[in-house]
Structures are given as C-alpha cells and as structure tokens.
Amino acid sequence: MGFLSPFTVEKNTVPTLSQKEKIEIARAVKKACLQTALDSYKHAKMSGLCHEGAWDLAIDALKSLDVTRIVKSLSGDEET
C-alpha cells in the first residue's frame, strides 16, 4: 500500500479549459474585484472613514471575495 500525498491529483480529474474560457473567468473575477473594491470604498467613505481607512476596508473586502462563487455563477451552478 503506497502513501498518497494530500496534494496528489489523479490524471484527468482536472478539466482542461480553453483559452476563451480562461479569459472569461479572468474577466469575471476582474469585474467582481473592481466592483467589490469600489462599493466597499464608497460605503466606507459615506460612513465617515478617511481615505486610508476606506482603502483598508476595500482591501479587506477583496481578501474575502468568494472567487469560487464567481466561477460557479459563470456556469449557472451558483447556489442561492
């Protein structure tokens, strides 16, 4: 019996994406990041935070962005 690393991936278990699909995913993530940062910054400024505080909040929002949800929404697999 051999040892399997937790990082072992069996062949053919990862789908191959076309260049078009990769670009579509990248654009969706980029759009979501921009919208998240802008919305968070605007909300923070309206709440009275200074520029630095609002920027920190926007960065925190980016860090917590659910990229999996974005990708799933592209294929219609988004859970409600």
Summary of the structure (lengths in Angstrom):
residues: 80
radius of gyration: 18.2
end to end distance: 42.2
largest distance: 61.6
contacts: 154
relative contact order: 0.12
helix: 62%
strand: 0%
